[in-house]
């Protein structure tokens, strides 16, 4: 089975438009200390000032223990307050781990965030 190559993030930004979202995403990349690969930036249909951005950051480890720890360290760069679910195991040595937060972000503009790692 493959390793944990990336952390997948969804962040919800109160920024008003895509250009402002891109500015916040640059600050997020700096805070995480990594390059980010933006997959999508979508305005909320109901709340016009809210934007959902999906991106990945590199991870590159084979063990769930290392991947979970590293993802928590990265998440701590955005907020110290995260809720996580236990690592989930699946048939064939597949694993995933996820967390989410909606409070006390270190960067202005973020109102909620979630991350997930998986080796499948």
Order of alpha helices (4+ residues) and beta strands (2+ residues): beta-alpha-beta-beta-alpha-beta-beta-beta
